[in-house]
């Protein structure tokens, strides 16, 4: 489980990064599939060792940009 893999500060940073990345989506920000895609990229970033808010946010925003480019949003 994710909560067992990361400390509370990292989990909080991941949540903020997800919210910030979803704000970048013009359409479908609350769509489960979009949030799941962004969350998976944030999780991968954290697993690689970058657990800073800046790093996690950048990973989330990059994932959101991919979605926008793919869906033409």
Secondary structure by P-SEA (a helix, b strand, c coil): cccccccaaaaaaaaaaaaaaaaacccccccaaaaaaaaaaaaaaaaaccccaaaaaaaaaaaaaaaaaaacc
